[in-house]
Amino acid sequence: MKLVFCGTPAFAVPTLHALFGAGHEIALVVSQPDRPAGRGGQLTAPPVKLAALATGLPVVQPEKIRNNAEFRAQLELIAPDAIVIVAYGRLIPPWMLELPRLGCINLHASLLPRYRGAAPIQWAVAMGDAFTGNTTMLLEEGLDTGPILLQQTHAIEPQQTAVELFDQLAKAGAPLVVKTLAGLADGSIKPEPQNHAGATFAPLLHREDGSMEFATYSATELKNRWRGFQPWPGAFTSLDGKKLIVHRLEAVEAPGSHASNSGEPGPAGIATPGQIYVENHRLFVACAENTWQELLEVQLEGKKRLAAAEFLRGMPLATGTRLGTAPQ
């Protein structure tokens, strides 16, 4: 087929390679413009652009596409059989949806209608799901509401982070797109409408999503959110008004050896969420539902990343000290 491929981040690169390897004619690769990155703010090309150039494919990077007459004329001249869209990061305008004879084919990293939106992988992990997957669909004007073409299921391991799952779903999704195009071409795949009543949403992540609200979430929920929000926004709280980043943590049984109902931390007592308990150079914090989190590796604002024991040597903390929401 003659294709136009739209994608921007590393997640889309395996699909681009798979389509090229399957012998499709990729007439044009569309990616978002180069953006400033890193501390120096140097303009950096997106991974899809780099992959396309390395493969010798033509690339365009329009700032806008909805009312871009030059871009529209370029695509109309190509007259692609299909437009494949993988994590492009732009809403596709109606004129573009109507252009290819087989439609605009999207790879979405969830089992639609679950987790429509910008961050399906992160939220699947953060919500503690045991599995997720990939969906190929026909795009329409609604947000991830189009008919389903193919789906594949993928397990989420208990300790897995969103970073690891990104890579796995990207690689698994690439052959699914190739299979989808083949099925559309020979008529063996029939689009199936989504069950809109079962839709859930995965909104774009914000910095505050990483705040460890100990009174709101149990230890397991906080661990899941930490896994899901890697590499950003991560997990953080505050200690004496300074931001405390938590790099590693684990939900554990209640620490200590004596039960107490006086408000002091203890194995069977009720501790106030956010209270810490120090035992044998280990750092624990009380969470919602009378659960406990062990903080294994932390980093205080302006300081180095340290294992909990080393952190406690440099900053002895008394049992009962409170951690709170990090300053904005």
N, C-alpha and C positions, 0 to 999 in steps of 0.2 A: 504494500500500500504506500501511497504518498501521504506522509504525516507531517504535522506541525507538533512540536513538543514544547510544552510550557512547564518549567520547573525552576526552582531556585536553590534550595539547600541540599546538603549531602544526601538526605533521604531519597531524593529524586534521581540521583546518579545511577544506581543499579538498573533502574527501569530504562533510562536512556541507553545504557550499554546493551541491555537485553534486546531492545527494539532494533538497534543498529546491528547486533549480532544475528538477529533473526532475518536479516535481509530487507527490512523495510527501508524505503527511501525517506529519510528525514530531511525534508526540504528546508526546514527552518527550526532553530531552537530559540525560544523566547524565555528570557530570564529577567529578574529585576535588576535595576542599575547597581553598579558598584557602590558600596557604602563604606563610610569611615568605620574602622575597627581598631581595637587595641588602645593602649594608653596614648599612643601618638596620633590616633585618629587618621591613620593612613588609609586611603581608598583601597578597598579590597574587593576583588571579583568574587561573585558567588560560586560555589562548587560546581553547579550545572554549567555555568559559562566556561569554567576551566576544563571540565570534562569534554564539552562540545568542541572547544578549540583544539584540544589534544587529539580528538578524533577527526578533525578537519571539517567540522560541520559549521554552517553559517549561523551566526548569533545576532539577535537584536535585543536591546534592553530599553524598551520604551518606559518612560516615567508614568505615562497614563495610557490606557487602552480604550476606555469607553467611547470617547469622542475624538480619537486619534485617526484622522482621515488618511494620513500616509500609511499608518500601520494596517488599517482596514484594507486599503488598496493592495498592499503587499500580500496579505493573506488571500484576498479574492483572486489575485493573479496566480497564486500557487494552486488554488482550488483543491485543498487536501481531502483525502477520503475520510480522515478522522483527525481530530485534534486531541492529543493525549496530555492531560494535565495532572501533574503530581507535585503537590506542595508549592504551587506557584506563588501564592500569597496575594492574589488579586481576584476580585469578583469578575466573573466572565460576563461581558455584556450580551444582550439578546442577539445582536447582529452576528456575534462570533459563535453563539450556540447554534444558530441556524445555518451556518456556512457549510460545514462538512456533511457529506451524504450519510455517513454513519454516526454523526453526532460528536459531541465532546465527551471523551472517556476519562473519568477521574479515578485515581487510586486513592482511597481513603483508609487510614490506618485504624479502623475499628469495625465492629460488626454492626453496621447500620441496621436499624435507626439508633442504636446506642452510640452515644458520644459524637453527636454532630458538633462541628465547630473546629476551632483552631488548634486545640491541644488534646486530641483524643488519646494519645499514648500516655501523656503525663497523668491525665485524670483516671485512666483505667488502672494505672499502678497506684495512684494516690488513694483511690477508693477501695483498694485491697482486692480487686478482681482476680480470680484464679485463671482467667483466660481472656483473650481478646482476639484480634485477627485483622484481616484486610478485606476490603470490599471494592470491587470495581462497579462503577455506576455510570449512568448517563446523566450528565449535568443538566440542570434546569435552573430557572432564576432563583428558586428558594435555596436556603442554606443547607446543603447536603441532603436535599429532599428527593432527588431524582431516583428513577427506577434502578433496582439492583440487577447487576449482570452476573457476577460470580462472587463467592465469598470463600475464605479459608480461615480456619481457626488456629490459634497459636496460644500455647500455655504461657502463663506468667509465673515464673518460679518465685518462691516465697522471699528470697533475698535479692531478687533482680531489681535493678534500677531502670528508670526510663531511658537512660543513655544506652544501656545494653539492649533493651527492647527495641529502640529505634533502629539499631543496626540489623537486628534479626528480621524485623518486619519489612525493612527496606529491601533486604535480599530476597525474602519470601514473596514480596509483592511484585517483583520484576517479572518472573515467569507468568504470574497470574494475569498481568496486563497483556503479555504476548498471547496467552491462551484466549483471553477475552476478544482480542481483535480477530483471531482466527475463527472463533465461534460466531462473531457478528458477520464476518465475511461469508461463511457457508450457511448461515441461518440456523445453526444448532443452538444458539443462545437466544432466549427470549427475555426481554426486560420484565422484571417483576416489581410491581409497585411496593413501596415501603409501607409498613404498618405505622402510620404517623402517631397513633395513640401510644406506642411504646417508645417514643423518642426521648432521649436524654441529651444533655448538652455538655460540651467540654470547652468552656470559654477560654480566651487568651489569658495566660498567666500574668499576674501582677506581683510586684515586690512583696506586698503584704501577705500573699498566700504562703510565704515561707515563715511567717511569724508563728512561733510555737505557743499556741493558746492552751496552756495546761489545764485550765478549768473547763474547756470546751471539748477537748479530744482525749480519748484514752491513750495509753502508751502504744498500743498496737496501731491505732489510727495515726498517731504522730509518726511512728516508724514508716507507715505506708506513705504518708505525705512526704516525708524525707526522701523515700525511694522515688516517688513520682516527680518530685521537683528538683531532680538533678539534671543538668548542672546548675540551673537557675530556676527559682530564687533560692533553692536550698532550704536550710532550716536555721532559724536564729531566734534568740531571746535577748534579755539584757541582765546585766549584773551590776548593781550599784550605778545604774544610769548609763553604762557602756554596753555597746553591742557585743553579744557573745554568739559567735557562729558555732554551730554544732556540726562537725564533719563526719562523725560516726556515732551511732547510738543503737540501743537494743532494748526491746521490751523485756522486762524481767519480773521474777517473783519479788514480793516485798522484801526489802533488806532488813537487817537488824535481827536481834534475837529476843526482844521483849515486846509483847503486845501492849498497846496503850490506846485509850480512848480520850486522852486529854488534849488532843490536837498535835501532839508530838509524833513525828514519823515512827512507824513501827510495823512489823509484819502483819498484824491484825488490826492495828489502830487506824483511825481516820486522819490522814494528813491533809493539810490544805494544799490544793494544787499549786505547783510552783515551789513548794518547800523542798529543800535539798536534804539529803542524808548522806553523811560521809562515813565509810566503813572500809577499813583495810586499804586505804589509798584509792578507793573506788568512789565515784560520784554518782549519786542517784537523785532523781527528782520525781516528786509525786505528780500524777496526772489525774484526769477525770476518771470517775467510776472506781476510785480507790486502787488505781493501777500505778505501776512504777516503770520509769525509764532509766536505764543506765547510760550516762553520757561518756562515751569512750574516748573521743578526741574532740577538743574544742579549741577555739581561737578567740581571745579577747581583743576587742578593738585596739588596733595599733601594735599588737603583739604577734608572736609566732604561733603557728599551729602546733598544739602539744597533745600528747596522750594525757588522759585524766590524771594519772598519778604524778606526772611531771608538773602539770598545771597546779595541782594541789600543793606540791612542794614550794612553788613560788608564790602561791596565794592561798594560804590556809583558810578554809571556810568552815564555819560552825554549822553543825546540824541545825536545821530550822531556818537558815538563811533563805530568802525568797528570790526566785528568778521571776522576771516579768517580761512584758511585751517590750521588744527592742524599740528605742527611740526612732522616730521617722526622720 
